[in-house]
Amino acid sequence: MPSNGTAAQTATEKGLYNIGHVSRLADLKPFVLRYWETEFPMLQPLKSSGGRRLYRQEDVDMVFRIKRLLYDEGFTIAGARRHLRDHDGAWDSNDGMASQASANSAAEGSAQLLNRKMLLDLRDTLRAFLTLLERR
């Protein structure tokens, strides 16, 4: 195996992905990902000693959330940034289950939005797994 493949495999085994890999997974150009890093403070890939971007799984997940908000749900960049800042904290914290339970007991409209968000997140995750499996 060439040394580049081994280095990439080692990074992938550590749960780190370079910008090209994330670009292919999300079907986005690398310049879009670099731009999103400037617009979304919650998207902060690591930098290698050589200055290369290394995306953790949570960064990849965030890329798919941002893409869904912008492309599927029609948010503006400012609106998507505000939505992520205001809503994703409850999902990432340990009390996410309590937040989900209280949302389900709220009005029918908010329960439908919650279910839609969960399904869209699940779809994005399954697409990422499918892409990974297809590349093997």
C-alpha positions as CSV (number, residue, x, y, z in Angstrom):
1,M,0.0,0.0,0.0
2,P,1.4,3.5,-0.8
3,S,2.5,5.6,2.2
4,N,-0.3,8.2,1.5
5,G,-3.0,5.6,1.8
6,T,-1.5,4.3,5.0
7,A,-1.3,7.8,6.5
8,A,-4.9,8.5,5.5
9,Q,-6.0,5.1,6.9
10,T,-4.3,5.8,10.2
11,A,-6.0,9.2,10.4
12,T,-9.4,7.6,9.6
13,E,-8.8,4.9,12.2
14,K,-8.3,7.7,14.7
15,G,-11.6,9.2,13.6
16,L,-10.0,12.1,11.7
17,Y,-10.8,12.9,8.1
18,N,-9.1,15.3,5.8
19,I,-11.0,18.0,3.9
20,G,-11.1,16.1,0.7
21,H,-12.7,13.1,2.4
22,V,-15.3,15.2,4.1
23,S,-15.9,17.1,0.8
24,R,-16.7,13.8,-1.0
25,L,-18.8,12.5,1.9
26,A,-21.0,15.7,2.0
27,D,-20.8,16.2,-1.8
28,L,-19.5,19.8,-1.3
29,K,-16.5,21.6,-2.7
30,P,-13.6,22.1,-0.2
31,F,-13.8,25.9,-0.5
32,V,-17.4,25.6,0.8
33,L,-16.2,23.8,3.9
34,R,-13.5,26.4,4.4
35,Y,-16.0,29.2,4.1
36,W,-18.4,27.5,6.5
37,E,-15.6,27.4,9.0
38,T,-15.5,31.2,8.9
39,E,-19.3,31.5,9.3
40,F,-20.1,28.8,11.8
41,P,-18.0,29.0,15.0
42,M,-19.2,25.5,16.0
43,L,-17.4,24.0,13.0
44,Q,-13.7,23.9,14.1
45,P,-11.7,21.1,12.6
46,L,-8.3,20.4,14.1
47,K,-5.2,21.5,12.2
48,S,-2.2,19.2,11.8
49,S,1.3,20.4,12.3
50,G,1.5,21.0,8.6
51,G,-1.7,23.1,8.6
52,R,-4.0,20.5,7.1
53,R,-7.6,20.4,8.4
54,L,-8.5,17.2,10.3
55,Y,-12.3,16.8,10.8
56,R,-13.5,14.8,13.8
57,Q,-16.7,12.8,13.6
58,E,-18.5,15.7,15.4
59,D,-17.2,18.1,12.8
60,V,-18.5,15.8,10.0
61,D,-21.9,15.6,11.7
62,M,-21.9,19.4,12.0
63,V,-21.2,19.7,8.2
64,F,-24.2,17.5,7.5
65,R,-26.4,19.6,9.8
66,I,-25.3,22.8,8.2
67,K,-25.8,21.4,4.7
68,R,-29.3,20.2,5.7
69,L,-30.3,23.6,7.1
70,L,-29.0,25.5,4.2
71,Y,-29.9,23.3,1.3
72,D,-32.9,21.2,2.4
73,E,-34.6,23.6,4.8
74,G,-33.8,26.9,3.1
75,F,-32.1,28.7,6.0
76,T,-29.8,31.6,5.3
77,I,-26.3,31.3,6.7
78,A,-27.2,33.7,9.6
79,G,-30.4,31.8,10.2
80,A,-28.6,28.5,10.2
81,R,-25.9,29.8,12.6
82,R,-28.6,31.2,14.9
83,H,-30.6,27.9,14.8
84,L,-27.5,25.8,15.6
85,R,-26.5,28.1,18.4
86,D,-30.0,28.2,19.9
87,H,-31.1,24.6,19.4
88,D,-28.2,22.2,19.2
89,G,-26.9,22.8,22.7
90,A,-29.9,20.8,24.1
91,W,-29.2,17.9,21.8
92,D,-25.5,17.7,22.6
93,S,-25.8,17.9,26.4
94,N,-26.5,15.1,28.8
95,D,-30.1,16.3,29.3
96,G,-31.0,15.8,25.6
97,M,-33.4,13.1,26.6
98,A,-35.3,15.4,29.0
99,S,-35.4,18.1,26.3
100,Q,-36.8,15.6,23.8
101,A,-39.5,14.5,26.3
102,S,-40.6,18.0,27.1
103,A,-40.8,18.9,23.4
104,N,-42.9,15.8,22.8
105,S,-45.4,16.9,25.4
106,A,-45.6,20.3,23.8
107,A,-48.0,21.3,21.0
108,E,-48.4,18.9,18.1
109,G,-46.6,21.2,15.7
110,S,-43.4,21.2,17.7
111,A,-43.6,17.4,18.1
112,Q,-43.7,17.2,14.3
113,L,-40.7,19.5,13.9
114,L,-38.8,17.4,16.4
115,N,-39.6,14.2,14.6
116,R,-38.6,15.8,11.3
117,K,-35.3,17.0,12.7
118,M,-34.5,13.5,14.1
119,L,-35.4,11.9,10.8
120,L,-33.3,14.3,8.8
121,D,-30.3,13.7,11.2
122,L,-30.8,10.0,10.9
123,R,-30.9,10.3,7.1
124,D,-27.7,12.3,7.0
125,T,-25.9,9.8,9.3
126,L,-27.1,6.9,7.1
127,R,-25.9,8.7,4.0
128,A,-22.5,9.2,5.5
129,F,-22.3,5.5,6.5
130,L,-23.4,4.4,3.0
131,T,-20.8,6.6,1.4
132,L,-18.1,5.1,3.6
133,L,-19.2,1.6,2.8
134,E,-19.4,2.2,-0.9
135,R,-15.8,3.4,-0.9
136,R,-14.4,0.2,0.6
